[in-house]
Amino acid sequence: MVGLIVARSKNNVIGKNGQIPWRIKGEQKQFKELTTGNVVVMGRRSYEEIGHPLPNRMNIIVSRTKKFEGENLRTASSVQEAIELAGDADVYISGGYGLYKEAMPFVDKMYITEVDTVVEDGDVFFPEFDENDFEKEIGETGGDEIRYTRTVYTRRGSAAAIRYRRLGEADLERFIDLRISQLTEEYVSEGRKLPEGVDLKAALFDYYHRHMADGTFVSWLALDGTKIVGTSGMSFVEKPPYFSCPSGRLGLLSSMYTDPDYRRKGIAKTLLHNVVEEARAYGCGAVQITASDMGVKLYTAYGFKHNGNFMQFNLV
């Protein structure tokens, strides 16, 4: 997740004469809470004003003219390189103006403290952005002489905006459409021609309806608002017990699909994990899948072992 943290005045000022143009008790508490244990990214001038790395977090300084190295201190030549250096950790952009502007296309969430004051002769402003690209949530207020309000802007369609829940009967029509899209994409990517005259909708509805009812099929959904943008499914089967699977129970993974507009956001990994945990709770000794070429990388990274495109993840 890439976040951005800033406080701005009513007239969009974030700095004056190299300083934050207000002092409000508790206003900067959120910055410490969010960045501790994560990665904070700042520009060279902002870092030089502080003079040292912030403790208990990785500090990445974006600079094309100087190199900063030390304990919990790295240098990147761009925001994109800083995000790549951070790996899987949450990243928080902390300014100044140039860094905010460069980071805007990468940001999933903006934590903006709206300060109830007008700053005359401010010389640094927060970059303009299209509020229609974000969902806005108004949070706590504080301050004494000068009041402030916490707001969180979450980019529509970003990983941060996605929520996850189990499949329900009311979701089946959309779920089946996505399953057919998945199967179609796999056929085409493998150079195969779709068979004519095959209508899977009724058969899929019958299968899911029956097996959801008896608990031998479960699916997790990823949603952006009310739109289903990703799916994962797990069917449970039972075989005679054997040494590596004393319960005889296996999870058969299927229905792994993410809307093309939502890929490379970590959604598939979360969906996969959720149904693998369902298999663990059911008492399965392993999860198996015959993976398409498109899915092999995801399953390998998760820990599946494979022989060709047949892959297995052991739970015991």
ABEGO torsion letter per residue (X at the ends): XBBBBBBBBAAGBABBGGBBABBBBGAAAAAAAAABGBBBBBBAAAAAAAGBBBBGBBBBBBBAABBBBEBGBBBBABAAAAAAAAEABBBBBAOBAAAAAAAAAABABBBBBBBBBBBBGBABBBBBBBAAABBBBBBBBBEBABBBBBBBBBBBGBAAABBBBBBBAAAAAAAAAAAAAAAAAAAAAAGBBBBBGBBAAAAAAAAAAAAAAAGABBBBBBBBEABBABBBBBBBBBBBBBAABAAGBBBBBBGBBBBAAABGAGAAAAAAAAAAAAAAAAGBABBBBBBBAAAAAAAAAAGBBBBEABBBBBAX
